[in-house]
Amino acid sequence: HFFDVMIPQENNFKPPINIRLLDQRPNGFTPLVGKWIIHDFKEYDPDWILEQLTAATSRGDKNAAQDKDSDKNSLLSEEVEEKEESIVETVIIVEDEIDYPTGCAACLSKKRKVGKDMTGGTPMIIVDESDDWEFLSMYWWSRYYAMQGNILLYKTFLHHELPILVVYENELERSFNNFSDSIKQFKLQRCPKLGGDPDDEDDEKDPDIGVYKGSFRIYELNADDSKNRSLIYGTVPTVGPIQINVRVYALQGIRLACRSRIKENTCDAFLAMKLGTREIFDSEGSRIPNTRDPMFSKVYNLNTMIPNQPQLIVQAWDWNATVEGRDILIGETRIDLENRYLSVKRPMCGLTERFMIDGPHKWRDFMNPVQILEEWCLANGIGVPEYSSDGKTASVNGDMFNIEEFEKHLINYEDTTRWGEYKERIALYILLEFGLIRDYVEKRLLTDPVMPGVPQGRILMWVDIFPFSEKPPEPMMVDPPLPVKQELRVIVFEVTNVETTQEIDPGPGMEKLNDLIVKGNFSGDKEDQVSEVHERAVNGNGVFNWRYKFNFQYAYLKRKVMIPGDIEDTYLDPIVTLKVMDGDPNVNPEPYGYVHLNLARMPRGMAKEEWAIMDIIPEYEEPPKGKDEVFDPDDPLQQRPPKITYLNLYKAKKTQGWWPLYQKQGDYLVKTGNIRMELEVMNMEQSEKRPAGFGRNEPNQNPTIGPPIRVKTQFGALEAKVATVKFIWKSPNRMKFILAIILQIVGLIVAALMFNGPSAVMSGLLG
């Protein structure tokens, strides 16, 4: 409706707009039911709206959503840098140097770095081969975990310029003012009853009676102005209902409330949907038993008419939660589809950050970016974009856009079977620059209508909306890969130079004899696996040839080990720990040295024992050096390996070599020995085909482990005498022993002379 009225030009003197809701009754009586008064006209002024639109489409400014995303990305990037700067003191980019995307300066994949000790020495090339991006990028969930603090996944997506995801911790509409840019909502307030008391308490308890949806444009209309009034309204639809298709992705329940009295802190959750007259009660297909964090991963297709039936209701129920076998409503969330469908920011289908025509992240909108950009420009009074002949540049609203600004590395876009045309890609980047809703997922709050405002958990989900006249594209695959049963086999061959202790200090220069054992433990194991005892190991050198076997379930996308629980599962880092200990706990109950290895990102074993330095341990931080400590390149104890490689054992499958043993002394890790071992990971099918026993038990194969060859320290009678002589000779009191022996010899000579002297003298005198 259009009204030509005379009002003052100054906003302070403009009269308010009264919105009234009347009840049209058959007898002609039209009582006033509710009303709303508008005092501020600024947001209804087309000139002000145009200013906001110009600011949003300007290259120099970013909208709030983009600022939020970039801030989050920068925080994650800083965490990446802080985590990986601990690997080397000084980083120098050498061969294959490339300019990595913003926020990915610490990406190590296919990137060579040089670590150099502050005191000099041989430089080390550090290579990271733990990036298994081909597998990780196959799943939608990898994008979600990348934005939920998984630094390795986040680094992978940025490095290969794959589309990332925006995760909203609350409802999407809360971040965008309920999408009131096109259609605003006015809460109508209750009017006093006819003939009643205006101060009636019943009216004050619930003053809101409903919502009126609409919009206004107030502009000056000159007598000679022939302006087309329809342009003032932009994206406001034509009068009449619109039929739409709705696709709901319900992914996961988060900390759902347990309201059952017969279940202990858990629930059997399932989903239900309501949209208009259509109801889905999926008690069989979506039910996940015994958990408060159910992984639904379900996709539902519905349709409705707007504005007649605009509200989508998503519910979570607890199956068979009462003694009588009834289901209990855990909570529900409501989504206004009309606002999303009509919003200028186009939240009806989030824009993927990369235009891919094939693969797990392919384009899922029914319109291509070029069509969306042209429609959006026409609806907002902006000129149609102009493209170059090759499609790599475009001009919109006086600004030039070049595809090289958004695609940093051509090597990532060489596969033409996955990436769309340049024209489509540059159009998508322009849409993202203009602040349209990016590909997202939201954590919506669940509440019970009986207890409004009381949180009952959250649901991870998003909604795509398509016109009924258009064929919707195929739904995305949101099924996560299930944890895989794996077996880790560790063979410990030997340990060397372990700094041991004894009850009685043998003194300087003496050999230390200890009974050594090696204990192995994997994340989630309550008990250690123990090797046989190497008795009387000399100076911390022990030989074991002992196999350890660990069985676990590995979640590839989380890069975690899953520990099943009665109520909820626990996820831990896949860390294997080897500890060298004394066989007699009375001598030393603490380990002489240990090594922690994260199988998802661990250093490859060194080929030489002297290369097993502490610098290969990611957690190692070099203590400050004294003034007199100088690097000696000729000292074998200070040799450094030419290259340090970090690998993902689940990708490499097998590695062997030397690793350092260490202890934590104060705030620093200090090396206390070396260990040579072999690590191999395999699935259960491979494990059955290649059986192997624990230790050296049968079946002793894959590989076969022979008995250890150890230094013999048990002596016979003659060897005991020789060992005694060696003991005396190496003793710090050997001079006292030698002096005592000399005195004994001299004493025997003197005694012999005294005993035989008189008879010898008399014999000489008597002839």
Secondary structure, DSSP 8 states (H G I E B T S, - for coil): --------SSGGG---EEEEEE---TTS---EEEEEEE---GGG-HHHHHHHHHHHH-TT---HHHHHHHHHHHHHHHHHHHHHHTS-SSEEE-SS-----TT-TT--BT--EEE--TT----EEEEEE---HHHHTT-HHHHHHHTTT-HHHHHHHHHTT----EEESS-GGGGGGGGTTTSEEEEEEE---TTS-TT-HHHHH--EEEEEEE--------TT----GGGGGTT---SS-EEEEEEEEEEEEES-----SSSSS---EEEEEEETTEEEEETTTS-B-S-SS-EEEEEEEEEEEETTS-EEEEEEEETT-STT---EEEEEEEEEHHHHHH-TT-TTS-B-SS-BSSSTT---SSS-HHHHHHHHHHHTT----EE-TTSSEEEETTEEEEGGGT---GGGG--TTTB--HHHHHHHHHHHHTT--BSEEEEEEEEETTEEEEEEEEEEEEEEEEETTS-------------EEEEEEEEEEEEES-----SS---TT---EEEEEEEEEETT-SS-EE---EEEEETTBEEEEEEEEEEEEEETTTTEEEE--SSS-EEE--EEEEEEEESSTTT-SS-SEEEEEETTSEE--BSSGGG--GGGSTT-------TT----TT-GGG---SEEEEE-HHHH-EEEEEEEEEEEETTEEEEEEEEEEEEEEEEHHHHHHS---STT-SS--SS-------------HHHHHHHHHHHHHHSTTHHHHHHHHHHHHHHHHHHHHHHHHHHHHHHHH--
